[in-house]
Amino acid sequence: MTLSIRSRAPSASSPRIRQRMQGVPRRDTAAEILLRKCLFRLGLRYRLQSRPVADVPCTADIVLRSVRICVFIDGCFWHGCPRHFRAPSSNKSWWKEKIADNRMRDRRQSRRLRRSGWTVIRFWEHQIMNNAEACANRVFSAVRQRIGDGSR
Ligand SMILES: [Zn+2]
């Protein structure tokens, strides 16, 4: 039997690593707050940390239910951003496996939500920190597209 990644977790070598390993979903990160502000300014209203589809076990960071759009803000560390993810120097291989597993789950969830008729938008944390307005505009265009689709 293969053991789950979690059960093979190495012991934390520092409080910072420990905190990361506990895997508590970070809410209200700087990137989330920034994007929310931009979306609000564009007149969009949304729910936070909500499950778009009842039978898909997945919570999106921002959900615009009436237009069936959900937005994920993927932290550069936890979601394995190709530009910024660096595995901690201790237990490197475990971390690589853990993050690869997270990425697989992200893709699986996006696929299931899309199949249920949702538009899924994922941003890297760094994209928002670099240009939150551009990210918000992308969401806004998706909303307009949805509204346009509905009126045809
Ligand atoms: Zn990044």
Backbone and ligand atoms as CSV (ligand in chain L), in Angstrom:
chain,resi,resn,atom,element,x,y,z
A,1,MET,N,N,0.849,-1.202,0.000
A,1,MET,CA,C,0.000,0.000,0.000
A,1,MET,C,C,0.879,1.245,0.000
A,2,THR,N,N,0.568,2.171,-0.881
A,2,THR,CA,C,1.336,3.418,-0.843
A,2,THR,C,C,0.735,4.340,0.211
A,3,LEU,N,N,1.606,4.947,0.947
A,3,LEU,CA,C,1.125,5.858,1.976
A,3,LEU,C,C,0.807,7.209,1.356
A,4,SER,N,N,-0.144,7.886,1.923
A,4,SER,CA,C,-0.491,9.204,1.397
A,4,SER,C,C,0.665,10.166,1.661
A,5,ILE,N,N,0.682,11.218,0.859
A,5,ILE,CA,C,1.752,12.197,1.010
A,5,ILE,C,C,1.751,12.781,2.420
A,6,ARG,N,N,0.568,13.063,2.912
A,6,ARG,CA,C,0.465,13.675,4.229
A,6,ARG,C,C,1.072,12.782,5.317
A,7,SER,N,N,0.790,11.464,5.201
A,7,SER,CA,C,1.272,10.573,6.255
A,7,SER,C,C,2.787,10.409,6.208
A,8,ARG,N,N,3.388,10.732,5.054
A,8,ARG,CA,C,4.832,10.628,4.949
A,8,ARG,C,C,5.520,11.971,5.210
A,9,ALA,N,N,4.759,12.937,5.681
A,9,ALA,CA,C,5.314,14.279,5.884
A,9,ALA,C,C,6.503,14.229,6.831
A,10,PRO,N,N,7.596,14.865,6.432
A,10,PRO,CA,C,8.746,14.924,7.342
A,10,PRO,C,C,8.420,15.843,8.514
A,11,SER,N,N,9.180,15.727,9.593
A,11,SER,CA,C,8.891,16.624,10.704
A,11,SER,C,C,9.405,18.021,10.359
A,12,ALA,N,N,8.722,19.006,10.865
A,12,ALA,CA,C,9.046,20.381,10.506
A,12,ALA,C,C,10.401,20.766,11.072
A,13,SER,N,N,11.216,21.390,10.216
A,13,SER,CA,C,12.549,21.761,10.688
A,13,SER,C,C,12.610,23.187,11.225
A,14,SER,N,N,11.541,23.949,11.050
A,14,SER,CA,C,11.500,25.303,11.597
A,14,SER,C,C,10.041,25.705,11.757
A,15,PRO,N,N,9.776,26.703,12.581
A,15,PRO,CA,C,8.380,27.122,12.764
A,15,PRO,C,C,7.730,27.556,11.453
A,16,ARG,N,N,8.534,28.174,10.578
A,16,ARG,CA,C,7.993,28.642,9.307
A,16,ARG,C,C,7.553,27.439,8.447
A,17,ILE,N,N,8.413,26.435,8.428
A,17,ILE,CA,C,8.104,25.211,7.679
A,17,ILE,C,C,6.883,24.531,8.313
A,18,ARG,N,N,6.864,24.505,9.629
A,18,ARG,CA,C,5.748,23.879,10.324
A,18,ARG,C,C,4.437,24.531,9.891
A,19,GLN,N,N,4.459,25.845,9.875
A,19,GLN,CA,C,3.268,26.599,9.509
A,19,GLN,C,C,2.817,26.229,8.083
A,20,ARG,N,N,3.805,26.136,7.183
A,20,ARG,CA,C,3.480,25.771,5.816
A,20,ARG,C,C,2.905,24.374,5.740
A,21,MET,N,N,3.520,23.468,6.511
A,21,MET,CA,C,3.113,22.074,6.414
A,21,MET,C,C,1.727,21.825,6.973
A,22,GLN,N,N,1.316,22.647,7.887
A,22,GLN,CA,C,-0.030,22.469,8.427
A,22,GLN,C,C,-1.071,22.690,7.338
A,23,GLY,N,N,-0.636,23.393,6.306
A,23,GLY,CA,C,-1.476,23.508,5.118
A,23,GLY,C,C,-2.781,24.220,5.339
A,24,VAL,N,N,-2.822,25.087,6.323
A,24,VAL,CA,C,-4.046,25.840,6.577
A,24,VAL,C,C,-4.265,26.778,5.389
A,25,PRO,N,N,-5.445,26.706,4.767
A,25,PRO,CA,C,-5.658,27.609,3.634
A,25,PRO,C,C,-5.581,29.056,4.108
A,26,ARG,N,N,-4.752,29.810,3.436
A,26,ARG,CA,C,-4.591,31.196,3.832
A,26,ARG,C,C,-5.725,32.033,3.277
A,27,ARG,N,N,-6.426,32.690,4.128
A,27,ARG,CA,C,-7.491,33.573,3.677
A,27,ARG,C,C,-7.020,35.001,3.824
A,28,ASP,N,N,-7.662,35.857,3.063
A,28,ASP,CA,C,-7.354,37.273,3.160
A,28,ASP,C,C,-5.867,37.539,2.977
A,29,THR,N,N,-5.265,36.886,2.013
A,29,THR,CA,C,-3.877,37.189,1.704
A,29,THR,C,C,-3.850,38.555,1.014
A,30,ALA,N,N,-2.679,39.156,0.940
A,30,ALA,CA,C,-2.555,40.480,0.320
A,30,ALA,C,C,-3.107,40.463,-1.102
A,31,ALA,N,N,-2.796,39.389,-1.836
A,31,ALA,CA,C,-3.252,39.303,-3.224
A,31,ALA,C,C,-4.779,39.233,-3.293
A,32,GLU,N,N,-5.377,38.461,-2.393
A,32,GLU,CA,C,-6.841,38.347,-2.394
A,32,GLU,C,C,-7.506,39.690,-2.133
A,33,ILE,N,N,-6.989,40.375,-1.133
A,33,ILE,CA,C,-7.582,41.659,-0.755
A,33,ILE,C,C,-7.468,42.658,-1.908
A,34,LEU,N,N,-6.304,42.640,-2.544
A,34,LEU,CA,C,-6.061,43.553,-3.649
A,34,LEU,C,C,-7.025,43.296,-4.812
A,35,LEU,N,N,-7.165,42.043,-5.185
A,35,LEU,CA,C,-8.050,41.704,-6.304
A,35,LEU,C,C,-9.503,42.035,-5.961
A,36,ARG,N,N,-9.901,41.717,-4.734
A,36,ARG,CA,C,-11.275,42.010,-4.310
A,36,ARG,C,C,-11.583,43.491,-4.435
A,37,LYS,N,N,-10.649,44.303,-4.011
A,37,LYS,CA,C,-10.845,45.761,-4.093
A,37,LYS,C,C,-11.061,46.195,-5.536
A,38,CYS,N,N,-10.228,45.673,-6.434
A,38,CYS,CA,C,-10.348,46.042,-7.851
A,38,CYS,C,C,-11.673,45.571,-8.433
A,39,LEU,N,N,-12.103,44.379,-8.079
A,39,LEU,CA,C,-13.366,43.849,-8.605
A,39,LEU,C,C,-14.536,44.686,-8.098
A,40,PHE,N,N,-14.464,45.037,-6.829
A,40,PHE,CA,C,-15.529,45.828,-6.215
A,40,PHE,C,C,-15.636,47.179,-6.908
A,41,ARG,N,N,-14.483,47.771,-7.196
A,41,ARG,CA,C,-14.444,49.062,-7.875
A,41,ARG,C,C,-15.071,48.989,-9.270
A,42,LEU,N,N,-14.963,47.816,-9.889
A,42,LEU,CA,C,-15.559,47.636,-11.213
A,42,LEU,C,C,-17.067,47.360,-11.110
A,43,GLY,N,N,-17.573,47.336,-9.888
A,43,GLY,CA,C,-19.009,47.144,-9.697
A,43,GLY,C,C,-19.408,45.684,-9.563
A,44,LEU,N,N,-18.432,44.806,-9.479
A,44,LEU,CA,C,-18.768,43.386,-9.369
A,44,LEU,C,C,-19.021,43.018,-7.911
A,45,ARG,N,N,-19.981,42.138,-7.718
A,45,ARG,CA,C,-20.272,41.647,-6.372
A,45,ARG,C,C,-20.110,40.135,-6.373
A,46,TYR,N,N,-19.639,39.612,-5.272
A,46,TYR,CA,C,-19.198,38.209,-5.261
A,46,TYR,C,C,-19.265,37.643,-3.857
A,47,ARG,N,N,-19.151,36.341,-3.807
A,47,ARG,CA,C,-19.033,35.653,-2.529
A,47,ARG,C,C,-17.596,35.201,-2.355
A,48,LEU,N,N,-17.178,35.106,-1.108
A,48,LEU,CA,C,-15.814,34.657,-0.835
A,48,LEU,C,C,-15.845,33.232,-0.309
A,49,GLN,N,N,-14.801,32.500,-0.633
A,49,GLN,CA,C,-14.625,31.152,-0.093
A,49,GLN,C,C,-15.918,30.371,-0.147
A,50,SER,N,N,-16.417,30.197,-1.342
A,50,SER,CA,C,-17.671,29.494,-1.451
A,50,SER,C,C,-17.545,28.364,-2.458
A,51,ARG,N,N,-18.413,27.385,-2.321
A,51,ARG,CA,C,-18.343,26.210,-3.179
A,51,ARG,C,C,-19.258,26.420,-4.376
A,52,PRO,N,N,-18.696,26.498,-5.583
A,52,PRO,CA,C,-19.532,26.798,-6.751
A,52,PRO,C,C,-20.560,25.711,-7.048
A,53,VAL,N,N,-20.121,24.464,-7.030
A,53,VAL,CA,C,-21.003,23.367,-7.419
A,53,VAL,C,C,-21.115,22.395,-6.247
A,54,ALA,N,N,-22.349,22.100,-5.879
A,54,ALA,CA,C,-22.578,21.301,-4.669
A,54,ALA,C,C,-21.805,19.987,-4.663
A,55,ASP,N,N,-21.780,19.283,-5.808
A,55,ASP,CA,C,-21.134,17.972,-5.761
A,55,ASP,C,C,-19.678,17.968,-6.235
A,56,VAL,N,N,-19.097,19.147,-6.362
A,56,VAL,CA,C,-17.646,19.212,-6.612
A,56,VAL,C,C,-16.997,19.750,-5.335
A,57,PRO,N,N,-16.261,18.910,-4.630
A,57,PRO,CA,C,-15.698,19.332,-3.351
A,57,PRO,C,C,-14.534,20.303,-3.536
A,58,CYS,N,N,-14.893,21.562,-3.672
A,58,CYS,CA,C,-13.882,22.554,-3.995
A,58,CYS,C,C,-14.403,23.945,-3.658
A,59,THR,N,N,-13.617,24.690,-2.932
A,59,THR,CA,C,-13.991,26.043,-2.533
A,59,THR,C,C,-13.191,27.037,-3.356
A,60,ALA,N,N,-13.900,27.960,-4.009
A,60,ALA,CA,C,-13.202,28.971,-4.809
A,60,ALA,C,C,-13.019,30.227,-3.968
A,61,ASP,N,N,-11.979,30.985,-4.271
A,61,ASP,CA,C,-11.701,32.197,-3.498
A,61,ASP,C,C,-12.771,33.256,-3.725
A,62,ILE,N,N,-13.175,33.412,-4.979
A,62,ILE,CA,C,-14.176,34.418,-5.329
A,62,ILE,C,C,-15.196,33.761,-6.258
A,63,VAL,N,N,-16.463,33.906,-5.928
A,63,VAL,CA,C,-17.507,33.262,-6.723
A,63,VAL,C,C,-18.550,34.286,-7.158
A,64,LEU,N,N,-18.752,34.381,-8.475
A,64,LEU,CA,C,-19.811,35.230,-9.016
A,64,LEU,C,C,-20.892,34.280,-9.523
A,65,ARG,N,N,-21.797,33.991,-8.643
A,65,ARG,CA,C,-22.730,32.901,-8.871
A,65,ARG,C,C,-23.680,33.140,-10.043
A,66,SER,N,N,-24.221,34.357,-10.142
A,66,SER,CA,C,-25.237,34.594,-11.166
A,66,SER,C,C,-24.678,34.406,-12.575
A,67,VAL,N,N,-23.386,34.646,-12.753
A,67,VAL,CA,C,-22.790,34.468,-14.079
A,67,VAL,C,C,-21.915,33.198,-14.137
A,68,ARG,N,N,-21.930,32.443,-13.076
A,68,ARG,CA,C,-21.179,31.185,-12.996
A,68,ARG,C,C,-19.700,31.344,-13.363
A,69,ILE,N,N,-19.087,32.262,-12.612
A,69,ILE,CA,C,-17.642,32.460,-12.780
A,69,ILE,C,C,-16.994,32.270,-11.409
A,70,CYS,N,N,-15.935,31.492,-11.375
A,70,CYS,CA,C,-15.212,31.412,-10.107
A,70,CYS,C,C,-13.737,31.705,-10.337
A,71,VAL,N,N,-13.157,32.330,-9.333
A,71,VAL,CA,C,-11.779,32.802,-9.433
A,71,VAL,C,C,-10.954,32.153,-8.326
A,72,PHE,N,N,-9.797,31.656,-8.721
A,72,PHE,CA,C,-8.860,31.088,-7.756
A,72,PHE,C,C,-7.598,31.926,-7.747
A,73,ILE,N,N,-7.123,32.201,-6.562
A,73,ILE,CA,C,-5.858,32.920,-6.426
A,73,ILE,C,C,-4.865,31.905,-5.879
A,74,ASP,N,N,-3.981,31.460,-6.764
A,74,ASP,CA,C,-3.059,30.398,-6.396
A,74,ASP,C,C,-1.762,30.959,-5.827
A,75,GLY,N,N,-1.521,30.642,-4.593
A,75,GLY,CA,C,-0.280,31.090,-3.950
A,75,GLY,C,C,0.920,30.484,-4.664
A,76,CYS,N,N,1.950,31.299,-4.867
A,76,CYS,CA,C,3.113,30.845,-5.632
A,76,CYS,C,C,3.801,29.649,-4.977
A,77,PHE,N,N,3.753,29.556,-3.671
A,77,PHE,CA,C,4.381,28.406,-3.014
A,77,PHE,C,C,3.492,27.162,-3.103
A,78,TRP,N,N,2.305,27.230,-2.558
A,78,TRP,CA,C,1.449,26.047,-2.438
A,78,TRP,C,C,1.008,25.456,-3.759
A,79,HIS,N,N,0.889,26.303,-4.749
A,79,HIS,CA,C,0.382,25.802,-6.025
A,79,HIS,C,C,1.516,25.608,-7.031
A,80,GLY,N,N,2.740,25.803,-6.575
A,80,GLY,CA,C,3.897,25.482,-7.408
A,80,GLY,C,C,4.072,26.374,-8.614
A,81,CYS,N,N,4.048,27.680,-8.394
A,81,CYS,CA,C,4.283,28.618,-9.495
A,81,CYS,C,C,5.635,28.324,-10.150
A,82,PRO,N,N,5.636,28.174,-11.488
A,82,PRO,CA,C,6.902,27.835,-12.161
A,82,PRO,C,C,7.980,28.895,-11.965
A,83,ARG,N,N,7.575,30.127,-11.715
A,83,ARG,CA,C,8.570,31.187,-11.532
A,83,ARG,C,C,9.094,31.285,-10.119
A,84,HIS,N,N,8.225,31.011,-9.139
A,84,HIS,CA,C,8.614,31.325,-7.764
A,84,HIS,C,C,8.716,30.148,-6.809
A,85,PHE,N,N,8.200,28.997,-7.200
A,85,PHE,CA,C,8.265,27.902,-6.239
A,85,PHE,C,C,9.688,27.375,-6.090
A,86,ARG,N,N,10.167,27.370,-4.871
A,86,ARG,CA,C,11.435,26.727,-4.547
A,86,ARG,C,C,11.148,25.784,-3.404
A,87,ALA,N,N,11.469,24.518,-3.602
A,87,ALA,CA,C,11.252,23.567,-2.521
A,87,ALA,C,C,12.183,23.906,-1.363
A,88,PRO,N,N,11.672,23.866,-0.132
A,88,PRO,CA,C,12.555,24.101,1.018
A,88,PRO,C,C,13.728,23.128,0.959
A,89,SER,N,N,14.887,23.566,1.425
A,89,SER,CA,C,16.098,22.757,1.214
A,89,SER,C,C,16.052,21.428,1.963
A,90,SER,N,N,15.335,21.393,3.093
A,90,SER,CA,C,15.232,20.081,3.739
A,90,SER,C,C,13.978,19.375,3.228
A,91,ASN,N,N,14.077,18.091,3.034
A,91,ASN,CA,C,12.974,17.269,2.534
A,91,ASN,C,C,12.491,17.703,1.158
A,92,LYS,N,N,13.455,18.087,0.367
A,92,LYS,CA,C,13.147,18.629,-0.953
A,92,LYS,C,C,12.227,17.714,-1.778
A,93,SER,N,N,12.540,16.429,-1.792
A,93,SER,CA,C,11.764,15.554,-2.677
A,93,SER,C,C,10.323,15.402,-2.186
A,94,TRP,N,N,10.156,15.373,-0.876
A,94,TRP,CA,C,8.791,15.303,-0.348
A,94,TRP,C,C,7.998,16.544,-0.773
A,95,TRP,N,N,8.626,17.689,-0.656
A,95,TRP,CA,C,7.947,18.925,-1.029
A,95,TRP,C,C,7.573,18.951,-2.501
A,96,LYS,N,N,8.491,18.485,-3.334
A,96,LYS,CA,C,8.212,18.482,-4.771
A,96,LYS,C,C,6.996,17.625,-5.065
A,97,GLU,N,N,6.944,16.482,-4.405
A,97,GLU,CA,C,5.819,15.575,-4.610
A,97,GLU,C,C,4.521,16.199,-4.104
A,98,LYS,N,N,4.616,16.811,-2.955
A,98,LYS,CA,C,3.444,17.453,-2.330
A,98,LYS,C,C,2.872,18.542,-3.245
A,99,ILE,N,N,3.751,19.369,-3.761
A,99,ILE,CA,C,3.292,20.481,-4.593
A,99,ILE,C,C,2.772,19.966,-5.939
A,100,ALA,N,N,3.427,18.940,-6.482
A,100,ALA,CA,C,2.936,18.346,-7.738
A,100,ALA,C,C,1.527,17.803,-7.521
A,101,ASP,N,N,1.305,17.230,-6.357
A,101,ASP,CA,C,-0.010,16.700,-6.003
A,101,ASP,C,C,-1.047,17.832,-5.929
A,102,ASN,N,N,-0.659,18.939,-5.331
A,102,ASN,CA,C,-1.556,20.103,-5.265
A,102,ASN,C,C,-1.927,20.587,-6.663
A,103,ARG,N,N,-0.923,20.629,-7.535
A,103,ARG,CA,C,-1.182,21.121,-8.895
A,103,ARG,C,C,-2.134,20.198,-9.639
A,104,MET,N,N,-1.973,18.914,-9.413
A,104,MET,CA,C,-2.861,17.956,-10.053
A,104,MET,C,C,-4.293,18.169,-9.561
A,105,ARG,N,N,-4.434,18.388,-8.276
A,105,ARG,CA,C,-5.758,18.615,-7.699
A,105,ARG,C,C,-6.377,19.897,-8.288
A,106,ASP,N,N,-5.563,20.954,-8.426
A,106,ASP,CA,C,-6.053,22.205,-9.024
A,106,ASP,C,C,-6.620,21.954,-10.413
A,107,ARG,N,N,-5.855,21.207,-11.206
A,107,ARG,CA,C,-6.298,20.955,-12.584
A,107,ARG,C,C,-7.575,20.124,-12.612
A,108,ARG,N,N,-7.624,19.145,-11.721
A,108,ARG,CA,C,-8.801,18.275,-11.643
A,108,ARG,C,C,-10.033,19.106,-11.272
A,109,GLN,N,N,-9.878,19.968,-10.286
A,109,GLN,CA,C,-11.006,20.784,-9.840
A,109,GLN,C,C,-11.469,21.729,-10.950
A,110,SER,N,N,-10.516,22.374,-11.630
A,110,SER,CA,C,-10.878,23.290,-12.716
A,110,SER,C,C,-11.677,22.538,-13.775
A,111,ARG,N,N,-11.198,21.359,-14.113
A,111,ARG,CA,C,-11.850,20.551,-15.142
A,111,ARG,C,C,-13.287,20.213,-14.743
A,112,ARG,N,N,-13.458,19.805,-13.507
A,112,ARG,CA,C,-14.803,19.427,-13.057
A,112,ARG,C,C,-15.748,20.622,-13.037
A,113,LEU,N,N,-15.219,21.760,-12.623
A,113,LEU,CA,C,-16.070,22.960,-12.587
A,113,LEU,C,C,-16.457,23.380,-14.002
A,114,ARG,N,N,-15.499,23.316,-14.925
A,114,ARG,CA,C,-15.794,23.688,-16.318
A,114,ARG,C,C,-16.831,22.752,-16.905
A,115,ARG,N,N,-16.698,21.488,-16.585
A,115,ARG,CA,C,-17.682,20.519,-17.081
A,115,ARG,C,C,-19.076,20.811,-16.545
A,116,SER,N,N,-19.133,21.414,-15.361
A,116,SER,CA,C,-20.437,21.770,-14.785
A,116,SER,C,C,-20.932,23.114,-15.297
A,117,GLY,N,N,-20.245,23.652,-16.286
A,117,GLY,CA,C,-20.728,24.882,-16.921
A,117,GLY,C,C,-20.189,26.169,-16.323
A,118,TRP,N,N,-19.147,26.050,-15.519
A,118,TRP,CA,C,-18.574,27.263,-14.904
A,118,TRP,C,C,-17.360,27.756,-15.690
A,119,THR,N,N,-17.175,29.072,-15.647
A,119,THR,CA,C,-15.941,29.655,-16.156
A,119,THR,C,C,-14.970,29.691,-14.982
A,120,VAL,N,N,-13.799,29.107,-15.176
A,120,VAL,CA,C,-12.809,29.057,-14.096
A,120,VAL,C,C,-11.637,29.955,-14.463
A,121,ILE,N,N,-11.348,30.899,-13.609
A,121,ILE,CA,C,-10.215,31.798,-13.839
A,121,ILE,C,C,-9.229,31.602,-12.690
A,122,ARG,N,N,-8.005,31.293,-13.031
A,122,ARG,CA,C,-6.979,31.113,-11.999
A,122,ARG,C,C,-5.886,32.156,-12.192
A,123,PHE,N,N,-5.522,32.789,-11.112
A,123,PHE,CA,C,-4.405,33.737,-11.151
A,123,PHE,C,C,-3.316,33.249,-10.219
A,124,TRP,N,N,-2.092,33.506,-10.607
A,124,TRP,CA,C,-1.002,33.329,-9.651
A,124,TRP,C,C,-1.010,34.552,-8.753
A,125,GLU,N,N,-0.671,34.307,-7.525
A,125,GLU,CA,C,-0.501,35.383,-6.550
A,125,GLU,C,C,0.364,36.516,-7.141
A,126,HIS,N,N,1.461,36.157,-7.832
A,126,HIS,CA,C,2.373,37.198,-8.332
A,126,HIS,C,C,1.734,38.023,-9.448
A,127,GLN,N,N,0.808,37.421,-10.211
A,127,GLN,CA,C,0.148,38.198,-11.267
A,127,GLN,C,C,-0.674,39.322,-10.648
A,128,ILE,N,N,-1.328,39.003,-9.550
A,128,ILE,CA,C,-2.152,40.013,-8.882
A,128,ILE,C,C,-1.266,41.076,-8.241
A,129,MET,N,N,-0.191,40.631,-7.607
A,129,MET,CA,C,0.692,41.599,-6.966
A,129,MET,C,C,1.341,42.517,-8.010
A,130,ASN,N,N,1.578,41.984,-9.214
A,130,ASN,CA,C,2.179,42.807,-10.273
A,130,ASN,C,C,1.175,43.760,-10.902
A,131,ASN,N,N,-0.035,43.258,-11.146
A,131,ASN,CA,C,-1.020,44.100,-11.819
A,131,ASN,C,C,-2.442,43.621,-11.520
A,132,ALA,N,N,-2.931,44.031,-10.375
A,132,ALA,CA,C,-4.252,43.577,-9.927
A,132,ALA,C,C,-5.352,44.078,-10.856
A,133,GLU,N,N,-5.162,45.273,-11.391
A,133,GLU,CA,C,-6.206,45.830,-12.248
A,133,GLU,C,C,-6.369,45.014,-13.517
A,134,ALA,N,N,-5.256,44.584,-14.087
A,134,ALA,CA,C,-5.331,43.757,-15.295
A,134,ALA,C,C,-6.068,42.448,-14.983
A,135,CYS,N,N,-5.798,41.889,-13.817
A,135,CYS,CA,C,-6.477,40.647,-13.423
A,135,CYS,C,C,-7.978,40.896,-13.258
A,136,ALA,N,N,-8.318,41.994,-12.606
A,136,ALA,CA,C,-9.730,42.330,-12.395
A,136,ALA,C,C,-10.420,42.553,-13.740
A,137,ASN,N,N,-9.718,43.175,-14.670
A,137,ASN,CA,C,-10.302,43.403,-15.992
A,137,ASN,C,C,-10.582,42.095,-16.720
A,138,ARG,N,N,-9.720,41.125,-16.484
A,138,ARG,CA,C,-9.947,39.825,-17.113
A,138,ARG,C,C,-11.235,39.192,-16.583
A,139,VAL,N,N,-11.463,39.334,-15.283
A,139,VAL,CA,C,-12.697,38.803,-14.688
A,139,VAL,C,C,-13.888,39.565,-15.265
A,140,PHE,N,N,-13.730,40.881,-15.365
A,140,PHE,CA,C,-14.809,41.729,-15.874
A,140,PHE,C,C,-15.179,41.327,-17.312
A,141,SER,N,N,-14.177,41.064,-18.146
A,141,SER,CA,C,-14.467,40.636,-19.529
A,141,SER,C,C,-15.215,39.310,-19.541
A,142,ALA,N,N,-14.827,38.419,-18.638
A,142,ALA,CA,C,-15.511,37.123,-18.573
A,142,ALA,C,C,-16.977,37.319,-18.184
A,143,VAL,N,N,-17.222,38.259,-17.280
A,143,VAL,CA,C,-18.600,38.553,-16.863
A,143,VAL,C,C,-19.387,39.087,-18.053
A,144,ARG,N,N,-18.779,40.025,-18.785
A,144,ARG,CA,C,-19.479,40.607,-19.940
A,144,ARG,C,C,-19.782,39.545,-20.990
A,145,GLN,N,N,-18.831,38.650,-21.165
A,145,GLN,CA,C,-19.022,37.573,-22.129
A,145,GLN,C,C,-20.210,36.692,-21.713
A,146,ARG,N,N,-20.280,36.388,-20.423
A,146,ARG,CA,C,-21.371,35.569,-19.904
A,146,ARG,C,C,-22.715,36.244,-20.117
A,147,ILE,N,N,-22.751,37.543,-19.828
A,147,ILE,CA,C,-24.005,38.283,-19.976
A,147,ILE,C,C,-24.400,38.307,-21.438
A,148,GLY,N,N,-23.399,38.525,-22.309
A,148,GLY,CA,C,-23.636,38.519,-23.749
A,148,GLY,C,C,-24.177,37.186,-24.219
A,149,ASP,N,N,-23.587,36.106,-23.723
A,149,ASP,CA,C,-24.033,34.758,-24.080
A,149,ASP,C,C,-25.501,34.558,-23.744
A,150,GLY,N,N,-25.871,35.059,-22.564
A,150,GLY,CA,C,-27.239,34.856,-22.060
A,150,GLY,C,C,-28.295,35.561,-22.876
A,151,SER,N,N,-27.902,36.674,-23.515
A,151,SER,CA,C,-28.923,37.481,-24.194
A,151,SER,C,C,-29.132,37.053,-25.647
A,152,ARG,N,N,-28.270,36.104,-26.089
A,152,ARG,CA,C,-28.404,35.679,-27.487
A,152,ARG,C,C,-29.635,34.839,-27.730
L,1,ZN,ZN,ZN,4.671,33.269,-8.780
